[in-house]
Amino acid sequence: MTHDELEDRRLLCSMSLGYTAYYVWSVQAKRERKYNIARLLNAFSAVKRVRAERALRALGEVSGTARNIERALAGLEPEAVATGPVTGTQPFSRELLSRAARALSEGRDLVAEELDDLYVCSTCGELMEGAPRATCPVCGTVREGFLSFRAAEAMGALGPTTLVRRLEQTPETLQALVADLDDELLSWPVGGYSLKELVGHLTDIDIVFRERAWLILETDNPRLPGGDPPTLEKAAVYRTYPIADLLEGFTNSRRQTLNLLRGLTPAAWHRTGYHPTFGVIPLTHQGNWVVDHERAYLIEMAQIRHELLQRRFERRPISIPDNLVPEVLEGE
């Protein structure tokens, strides 16, 4: 094995492990509503992925698809190589991570003034902060070849048509999730929360989203409220509400939201507001936020429904273990 081949194998192992670590950490940060820190960690994971890909190609492990399938079936078994540290290995990455550590020591996310837009060169993996340069300073790749990790896209990149369609689907989905369950089961907490609480919480979040959307549409670059939306802990009161009232409350709120959004021009969707955490963001940012938030909770509600129906079908006493479904904390 040549020195270059040994170095490529070391890079493949190191960068692959670093990619996995940073990606999983970014997912966890998002669950904890540390969205800028999640964006930072996701950018680091992209750096590692690009560099791992370069190493794999340098080792001759990437061919035409037919050959790649043959290699996949045969089993790719790289030799184990000592890697040393796989994260926080560069001065710039350590500086960015130190910013995150300071924010976390104060119990908060990074704010807009502490973390600018991030870009990763898709050719060499160079990480850049701030306005994108014309070319990568390391390999010369043009800015069109950069991977972007911008605050405006942090919540997703769904367009207006898809956002409205997703928002329209939620009331019917909620109806299906609570169908055939009696009031006792709907009030029963699984993993800490009941289906009634989750329906009420989604209504609370829809109201927050509509208020922010109205501000963006009616005011030039308004300063949006920086406080957190209502948390699930505040939704405990909904356990005592009739499910019909909760569903009606969500449906009415969502109807008002859709009346505000339907028929907006592309220019209206790209009107901006200033958020203390994310900086200047378009309305599409907040639309992606509420859709992503709802999707996470609808998945959790489907899991709760499955567990409740299973218990009822087996005719066993209802005794549901805590933390059956990992808590999803979305929504800044």
N, C-alpha and C positions, 0 to 999 in steps of 0.2 A: 504494500500500500504506500503510495507516494505521500509526501508531506501535504500537497494540495488536496488529495483525496481525503486524508485524515482530517484536515481542517474543514472540508465540506461536510463530512459526517458529523463532526463536532457541532458545526453550525446547524445542521438539520435537527439534531437532537435538542440542542439548546433553544433554538427558535421555536420549535414545535411545542416544547414544554412551556416556554414563555407565552406563546400565543394562547394555549389552553388556560394558563393561570390568569392572564389579564382578561380574557373573555369571560370566564366564570366570575371573576371579581366584578366586572362591569355589570353583569346580570344582577349580582347581589346588591351592588350600589343602587341600581335602579329600583329594586324592591324596597330599599330603605329611603327612597325619594331623594337620593343624592344624585340628581340628574346630570349636573356638570361633571362631577367626579366619575360617573358612569361613562360620560362622553370621553373623558380623558383616558380612562382605562381601555375603552373600546378602540381608541386611536392607537394606543400602545399595542393592543392585540393585532391590529392591522400591520404595524411595523414588523412584528415578529412573523406574521403569516407571509408577508412579501419576501422576507429574507429566508424563511424556510423553503419557500417555493424556488427561490434562486438556487439554494443549495441542492435541492432535489434534482433540478434540471442539470446542474453542474455534475452530478453523480451519474448522469445518463439514465435516470429512472423515469423519464417522461418521453414517450414516443407517440406514434399515431394511436388512435383510440383502440383499434383492434389489438395492438401489442399491449397497450395499457390494461385491457381486459384480461389478456393472457397472464400478465404479471399479477393482476389482482387475484385471479384464480389460483395461481401458483403460490401466492403468499409472499408479500414483501417483508423481508426480515433484515432490517439494517443491523449492523454490528453495534453493540453497546459501546458508547464512548463517554468518558468522563467529560462533563460540560462546564463545571464551575457554576457561578451564579447565573441565573437565567432571567432575572428581572432587575430593574434599577441599575443597569450596568453602564449607562452613559451619563455624563454630567448634566445634560439638558433634561433627560428623563428624571433624574434625581431632583432637579430643581422643581419640575412640575409636580412630582410626587410630594415634595416638601410643602408646596402650597396646599395640596389636598390634606396633608397631615395637620397643618396649622388650622385649617377650617374645621376639620373633624374634632380637633382638641377643644374647639369652641362650640361643638354640638351642631354644626351646620354644614351645608353644601358650599362649594365654591360659588362666589357671586360673579356677575358679569365682568366687573373690573379686575377680577383675579384670573380669569381664564378666557382668552380670546378664541376665535375660530381656529381649528386645527386642520392640518392637511398632511397626508402621507403620500410620498411618491410611490406610485404603483410599480415602478421599475426597480428601485433600489431600497425602498423603505425609509427614506429620510423623512423625519418628522419636522414640521414647520408650524409656527404659531403666528397668527395675525393675517393681514391681507395676503392672498396668495401671490407668490412671485411669478414672473413670466416663465421661468424654467427652474428645475430642481438644481440647487447649487452643487450637488454632488455628481449627478449623472447627466444633467441637461434635458431631462424629460420635460415637455411643455406642460403648462398648468392644467390643460385639459386632461392630462393623464394622472392628476392627483386624486386621491380618495379624500373626500371632505367629511369633516366631523364638526359641523357648524351648529351653533346654538339654535338657529332657525329651523334646523332639520332634526334636532335631538329627539323629538317625539315621533318621528316617522315622516314619510314623504308621500302619503296618499293625497290625491288631488281632490278638488271640490266635489266632483260627481260621485266619486267613491265614498267620500266622507258623508255626504248627505244620504246615500243609499244605506250605509252602515247604520247611521243614526235612525233611519226609518225602520230598520229591521228589529231593533231592540225591544219595543213594546210587545211584538208578537212572540219573540223569543222568551221574554219573561213570563208571558201567559203559559207557554208550553212547559216551562221549568217548574211552575207551581201547580200544574194541573194534577188532579187526582190525589192531592195530598191534603189531609185534614188540618184544621187549625193548630192542633197540638204539634204535629210534625213540622209545620211551617215555622213554629216558634222555637223548635228544639235546636240548640246550638251544636254545630259540628265544627270542630277545630276552633271553637270560641265564638262563632257567629251563626245566626239562624238565617234561613232564606228571607224571612220578613225584614231582618236588619239590613240585608244586602240590597233588597229592593228599595228600602227607604234611603239607604246611602247613595245609591245611584241617582235617586231623585235630587238629593242634596248637591251632588256633583254637577248634575245637569243645570241646576239653577246657577251655580257659580260660573259654569261655562257660558251660559246665556248672558249673564251680566258682563262678563269680560268681552264677549263678542259684540254686545251692544255698545260698550265704551269704544272699542276699536272702530266700529262702523260710524259712530256719531261724533267722534272727537278726533282731531288730528294728533296722532302719536300720543295717546293718553298714557299716563303712568298707571299701570295696573296694580291692584292690591297685591302686596307681597306676602301676606299671611297664608298659611296652609288652608286648603279647603276643609270642610268638616270631616273629621276622622271617623273610622268605624266605631270607636269607643263611644262617640256621641249618638250612635244609631241604636243603642240598646233599648231606648224607649219604644222603638217600632215593634218590638216583640208583642206588645199589647194591642196593636192596631189590627183591625180586620184586614185580611189580605186584599179584599175587594177595594178598600179605601186606599191601600198602598199602591195597587196597580193603577187605580184611577188617578192618583196623584202623579205617578210617573208619566202616564199617558198624556195628561193635561200639560205637564211641564214640557215634555218632549214636543208636543204639538206647537207650543209657543216658540220653542227653539227652532223648529223646522220652518215655521212661518217667517222667522227672522232671516233664515239662511237661504231658503229656496229662491231661485231666480237671481242670486247675486252674480255680478259680473266677475271675471277673473281679476280685474283690478281691485274690486271690493275685497275679495278673498286675500289679496296681498297687501291690504292696508295693515299698518303696523301699530303696535303699542310697545311701551317700554316696561319690561318686567325686571324687578331688582335682581333676580337670579339669572335670567337668561339674556338680559339686555333687550335690544330691539328685535321683536319677533312679529311675524305676520299672523293673520287670523288662521291660516292653515296650520300653524304650529299648535294653536289651542284646539283646533278641530282634531288633529292627530292625537293630542293628549287625551281628549275625552273618549275617542274611539278606542285607543289602546287601553285606557283605564277600564272601560266597559268590557272589552274582550277578556281581560284577565279575570274579572269578577264573574262573567258568564261561565267561563271554564270552571271556576271554583264552585259556582252554583250547580252546574251539571254534576260535579263530583258529589256534592252534598245530596242532591236528589237521588243519585244512584245508591248512595249509602242508606238513605232513609227508606227507599223502596225495597232494598234488599232486606233490611231488618224487618219491615212489615211483612214481606212475602214469607220469610222464614218463621214468622209468628213467634219471634223471640222478644223478650223485654228490650226496650230501647235503651241501650247503654253504649253510647258512641264515644270512642277514645278521643282525647284531645289531639290537636295537631294532625288530624287526618289529612288535611290539605294544607300545604305551606301557605302562610299568610302572604297575600299580595298587597303591597303598599305602593299604590300608584297615585300620582296626582299633585303636581305643583302647578 
